Structures are given as C-alpha cells and as structure tokens.
C-alpha cells in the first residue's frame, strides 16, 4: 500500500465496508492495496467481507477514489462508506 506521511496536512478519512462475491476476497484485497489512497485493508468476519481505510487531502478526491476506483473493482457487490468527523478523533 502506498501511504505518504502528511504530517502538516489535514487528511479526510473514510472507512469503506465491502461485500464481494464468495471466494473473491483475496482478489479484491489485492486490488484495494494497489490503490494510492487506500491506506489499510482488512478481511473481516460478520456482515461485511472487507474493511478499507481511505485517506485523501480533499473530500472530492475521496469521493472519486470510492466512486470511480473502489466501487469499479470487479467482484465487489456492495459498499457502505463511513466518513470520519473532523475534530472527533
């Protein structure tokens, strides 16, 4: 995963919960890890298959990453995005 240290920048963070086709978890995780703004990826137990943490410097870039990169990965059936609230870390 690519992640730069933005020590002085305020980052926008979102957590994307992902459901994918049965047996495609490793493929989807590999694809997610190749995306620039995806900083963490975890397989999960429960209602969702994968949790991805996305960080960008702009809300618009975050939206583009989720909409045009993550949601377009083959084998992903659905996503649920949770955005962090600034000042409530």
N, C-alpha and C positions, 0 to 999 in steps of 0.2 A: 504494500500500500504506500502510496505517495503522501507524505504529510510534511509540510514545512512548518517551522516554528515562527508563528506570527506573534511574537512577544508583545508588541505595542499595538497590534490591531485588535479590534473587537470583532469576534467571529460570530456568525449566525449558525446555530446548531439545530439539526433536526434528527430525529430517530425515525427510521422507516421500518415498519413491521411488514414482513413479506411472506406471502403464501405462494408456493411454487408447485409444479407438477411433482407427483410422487416419484422419488428416486433421482430428482434433478438438483438436489440441494448442493452437492459439491460443484456442479457446473455453474450454478447461479452464484455461489460464494466466490468462485474463481473470477467470474465476470465482474462482480462488485468490487473485488480487491484491485482490479485493473483501472478503476475509475479514479481520477485525480482527487475529487473532493470527498470520497468515501474514506474515512479515517479509521473505522473499526467495523468488523463484520463478525457476527457470531451465529452459529446454528443454535436453535432453541428447542425446548420441549414445550408443548402446550398448543394454544390456538394458532400460533404463527410458527413458520419454519425457520425464519432468518431475521435477525435484527442487524440493521446497518446504521452507523452513525455518520452523518454528513455534516461537514463544516465548510462554510464559504465566508468570504468577506462581505457579500451582498445578498440580500434576500432574493433578488431577481436571479442571481446565479444559482442559488439554492433551488429555486423553483425549476429552473431549466435543467439542472442535474437530475432532479427527481422525475420530472415530466418527460424529458427527452432522452435521458440516458438510462436511469434505473428502470422505469416502467416499460421501456422498449426491449429489455433483455428477454430473450426467448426463454420460455418455460415459466415465467412469472405469471401467476394467475391474478393476484390482487396485492395491493399495498395499502397501508394505513400510516399516515405521516403525523408525527407528534413534534411540534416546534417548541423549542425552549423559550421561556420568557426572560427577556433581558432584565438583569438585576435580581433574579431569583435563583442564583446558583448556590 
